[in-house]
Structure formats: C-alpha cells, structure tokens
C-alpha cells in the first residue's frame, strides 16, 4: 500500500479514496506522498515480525497488533505517546546524535547505524533535532518531549529501566551504559496534541561495539 501511494503524482488536482471512491482534493501538494515514501522506506528492509510490528505500531498507533503488544515486555514506568497525548501528526521531524568520548574524534550516530555498528559504553550522546518542517510561526508554541527507552537484562537487574516521557528542549544529553538495542524518541506538541515525532535507535554492545 505504501509503495503504491508513494508513486502517486503530487501535481494531480485530486484523487479517489480507496474503497469509498470519494474525490479528495489535493490541498497540500500531495503531502501524503512524501509520508508514504518515508513509511515504505522504513518497512521495506525489515525482516523480523517484531521489527515489523514495532514499525506498524509507530505508523498506525499502539492499537495495531494489540494482542502481540501485550505479550511484549514494557518497563514498569514506561509511557507511550499514543496513550499520553492526542495525536495529529502533520509535520516531519528527524533526530541526529553526536557521539563524544575523550581521545576520540566526535562522530554521528547515523554513521554507526548506516554501518550496522553498535556503540561501546561510556560515550556521551548529544541528541539534536537535525531537521523539521514545522512552520516558524508555530515554533514558539511547541513544547518538546523526550523518551529514552533502554532494554536488556542488565538494565532490569539494576532496576534502572527507563521509558518515561519527560519535557525538555530541542537538545537532550545522555550517555551509553547498558548492552542491547535502545532507542530515543522526541515529540513536538502544541498544547496536548502531538504534531510531529521522531525516533533514533541506539545499539550498545560493550564487547563488539565500535569506537
């Protein structure tokens, strides 16, 4: 479906809705096409059922695959944006992370992810919003929220699992600690409504990770 939508012509004046055949005017220069391309690129390289479920839930909300989701492990105090806020995603948001450690030159997390590398422990992480298309006229009304989700045996053993959603700014500082695949999410809200969100994975392996 996303592949089909991503190949539509953004210059068309209208489309017919799937199923109802209702005519839909192109009032926003085919913004859905860009979103469909982004969704298709996210899904096309995923292999495992868990990865696909997570991706679909990110796209469609936590109601997707609800029974599967119940079986997945959640941290004791973990919060989910879909349950905490009204959701009306209208804009795009992208995260980047600068990795620093004494004795090593700064590197970007996206460089590690592109090479399928994990990070070692004891690195400083500076997360920033690298790009967005939220209109400048709205930015002064935006409140930024962040979620850091760590996983794995070591985090559970130390009773240090995270997953709360906290208010912040356009930058968040963290550091690497526990093994496993973690992630960081950022949400842009106006009032109680989430208008944009972004996620970046943070894989950590103290043995095979790269410097």
Secondary structure, 3 states (H helix, E strand, C coil): CHHHHHCCCCCCCEEECCCCCCEEECCCCCHHHHHHHHHHHHHCCCCCHHHHHHHHHHHHCCCCCHHHHHHCCCCCCCCCHHHHCEECCCCCEEEEEEEEECCEEEEEHHHHHHCCCCECCCCEEEEEEEEECCCHHHHCCEEEEEEEECCCHHHHHCCCCCCCEEEECCEEEEECCCCEEEEEEEEEEECCEEEEEEEEEEEECCCCCEC
